[in-house]
Amino acid sequence: MPRVKIARKSTAIDMTAMCDVAFLLLTFFILTATARQPEPLPVDTPASTVTIKQPDTGIGTVTVGHGKVFFGIKDQNVRVKMLENMSSIYKVPFTETEKKRFSLMESFGVPINQLKQIIAMDASQRIKVGQPGIPVDSVGGQASELHQWIYQARIATKQINESDMRVSIKGDQKEEYPTVKKIIDILQAQNLNKFSLITSLRVADKKK
């Protein structure tokens, strides 16, 4: 007796719902992603096997490269409070608009008497103009500007976040030791003997 052949029917899957979900997820990630700001002082950090991630808040970063020193704070409200403290110390007034623009700057590297001009620029202009770096040497027995920036950032972090600010040093691997030594001396003068060194992951470890 011959077998009964069952007619074959083509199958079709409606992908409309899947496409909708994919575009919704794509839209979500685009809207919630934070654009990476260009670094005003790009440095080639030394390689390391350590993979500890930096915290997103409560940290100040001193960037050293090409004989220049830059400083940055993660928290925007701490940046504003730090600027207000420095304004009071050095008698350099800043408007509310300037404070708001400064709060959007991840790092800077100029003497405080030139900071207004840098704040008035956009990110691309700051990179093109080239910032000379924050002064690290004391003048007339007074603490250097970098010392004051770090100290006032610590005070602002304590007041706003009610926690101690952590400090990281991000240095170029070809930077001469005396410049880095000055940074360490400034930290030790504030009894900051514990800090992090930012490095990049070794190529061999990236492939694993």
N, C-alpha and C positions, 0 to 999 in steps of 0.2 A: 504494500500500500504506500503510495507516494506521500512524502511529508508535505504538510501545508506550509507554504511559504508566507511569512509575515512581511507585509509591505514595510519597507524602510522609510522612515520619515526624517527629514533633516531637523536638527536641533538648533535653536537660536537662543542666545542669552541676551537679555536686555541690559546693556551697560550704562544706561542713563543714570540710574541711581549711584553707581560706582563713580562715574565722572563727576557728579554733583558733589559727592563726599570728597573726592580728590581735590577739586577746585576750592572747596570750603577750607580744607586743611592747608592748602597752598596759600590762600588769602590770609588765614590766621597767622601762619608763620611769617609772612611778609610784614604784616602789620605789627606784630609783637617783637620782631627782631630789632636788635640795636645795631645801627651802622657803626662800623669801626672807624674811629677818627684817625686821620693820618698823624703819625708821630712827628712832632716838631724837631726832635733830635733822634734820628734813627741810629741804632747801635747794633753791632754784631756781638751778641752775648756769647760767652764761652759755653762749650758743650758740657753736659752733665747727665748722669743716669737718674737723678732725682726727679720724681714726677708729682711732687706736691703742688696742688693748685693754689694760686693766690686767692685770698678772700675778696669778695666784691665790695665790702664796706670796712671802714675803720682802719684803713691802711694808707700810708704816705710813701711815695716812691721817689727816690733821688736817682736821676739818670745822669750818668757821667760818660762823656765821649768827646773826642777831638778837643780836649782841654776845656770843655764847657760843662756846666752843671745846670740841670733842670730839676724842677720839683713839681709834684702833682699829688692831688688828694682825690680819692674815689668819691666821697660824699659831697654833693653839691651844696647842701646847707652848711657843711663844715667849711667849704671854700669861702663862702660869704663871710662867716664869722671870723675866719682867719684873716681875710682881707680887711675887715673892720678893725681888728686888733693892730694890724700892721699900719693901717692908716693913722691910728691914734699915736703910735710910737714914732713914726717918721714924718708926721704932720703933712701927709699927702691925702687930700680929700678925694673921695670917689662918689659919684652920683648913684642913685638907685639903679639907673639903666646900666651903668658901668659894672655895678655889683652883679646884676643879673647876667650880663655878658661874661663876666669873669667866672661865674658859677658853671658855665658851659665849657670852660677851658680845662681839659684834662691835665695839662701841664704847661709850664712857662719857664723862660730862662732869660730874664732881664733884670737889671737893677730896678728898684721900686720907683725911682724917678722917671723911668722910661715905660712903666707898666701901662699908663693911660694910652699911649700910642699903640701898643700891642693889643689892648682890649678893643680898641676901635676898629681893628682889622678883622677880616674873616679868616677862616682856617687856612685857606690857600695862600693868602697874602702873608700870614705869619711864617709859613714855611719858606716862601720866596725871599722875604726880607732878611731872614737869618737872625736869630736872637743871640746876643753875645754871651749869655749865661749869667747865672746869679753869682754875685761876689761871694767868695768863700773865705777871704782874708779879713781879719779884724782890722779896724782903723782906729787909731788913737786909744787903744786899750778897750774899745767897745766891741761887743760881739759882732760877728759878721752877719750880713743879711740872711745868708742861708741858715745860720744858727737861729735867727729870730723867726724865720718862716717855719722851720721845723718845730720850734718851741711853741709858737702861737697856734700851729696846727694841732699840737698835742693838747693845748688848753681848750681849743674849740671842740675837739673830739670828745674830751672829757665832759664838757658842759652839755653838749648836744646828745651824744650817744651814751653818756654815763659809762664809758669804758676807755681803756688805754689804747692809744693809737699804736699800731704796729708799723715798723719801718722796713722798707726794702731798698736795696741798692742794685740798680741795673747799670752795669758798666760794660763798655766795649772791651772785647778781649785783648785789643791792642793798646788800651789806654795805659799810660805810664803810672807806675805805682804811687808817686808822690801826690797826684791829684786824688786818688782813691783814699790815700792815707789821711788827707785833710778832711774828707767826709767822715771817716771813722773817728777822727779826733773830735769833730764837732758833736757827733753822737755820744761819745764817751764823756764829753764835757757836761752833757745833760744826764749822765748816769744811764745812758742807753747802751748797754753792753750786749744786748740780744737783738739781732736784726737778721733779715734774710737777704741772700744774694740771688738775683734772678738769672737763670741760665736757660739755655735751649737744650732740647733733647738730642742726644747723639744720633747720627744717621743710622748706625747699626741697630739702635734700640727702636727707632721709628719703624723699621721693616718687620719687627717681630709681631 
